Amino acid sequence: GYVLPRPVEGFDYSFEVDGSASIPSDGKWVGASLSVANAKSMPRFVCVPRESREVFRFVDVENPLEAPLLAGPLDIYLDGRFLLARSMPVVSPGETLKLGLGVEQRIKVARNVHFEENVAGMLRGSLELEHQLEVEVVSYIDTDAILEIRERVPVLREGEDDIEVQVLKSEPRWTEYKNAGDTLRGGHQWKIPLSRGEKHVLRASYSIKISSKHEVVG
């Protein structure tokens, strides 16, 4: 039998090919196409403007086979042109492959924060720190798309009973960010449809109420 030149992690799988092929026995590596299938894909764009104004391009691809896609190199083409190379993990039947495709320069995002400090409470014994977020989005891509804007509201640590955090409003209404495998306490997100040249302004505000005996630093 033939021995692979290096160990391969994972598992073996026997694929049924669509047809027959002749492989020359010249002792050299030969690549042969086993099957061709079209897969459903869903492009999406993600931006976390609190950290960076760059918009990242992703695509979710469903495994179209009743067999696993084994781990290995992956060449990605966009509009018929080579975009980049990736290393693909094992994708089980019915599972979705999530791929990052780099930065999309044609979607512009700007984030501004306004801060106001007010004295609150019946005896004016507390400070209310109101934060107003404003995110502007403009798309110059030729097709419609969905953009996810992710934000984070401060969360309390254990023992901070004298501090209160409250979301006041969001326009359009955002939702709590929940995603398997990701941990983002206090995370929220907008999902907005984009068309070429269209501008969106997203707004949200939250307040942090602290005792007046505390001092705001920074």
Buried (B, 14 or more C-beta within 10 A) or exposed (E): EEEEEEEEEEEEEEEEEEEEEEEEEEEEEEEEEEEEEEEEEEBBBBBBBBEEBBBBBBBEBBBBBEBBBBBEEBEBEEEEEEEEEBEBBBBEEEBBBBBEBEEBEBBBBEBEEEEEEEEBEEEEEBBBBBBBBBBBBBBEBEEEBEBBBBBBBEEBEEEEEEBEBEBEEBEEEBEEBEEEEEEBEBBBBBEBEBEEEEEBEBEBBBBBBBEEEEEEEE
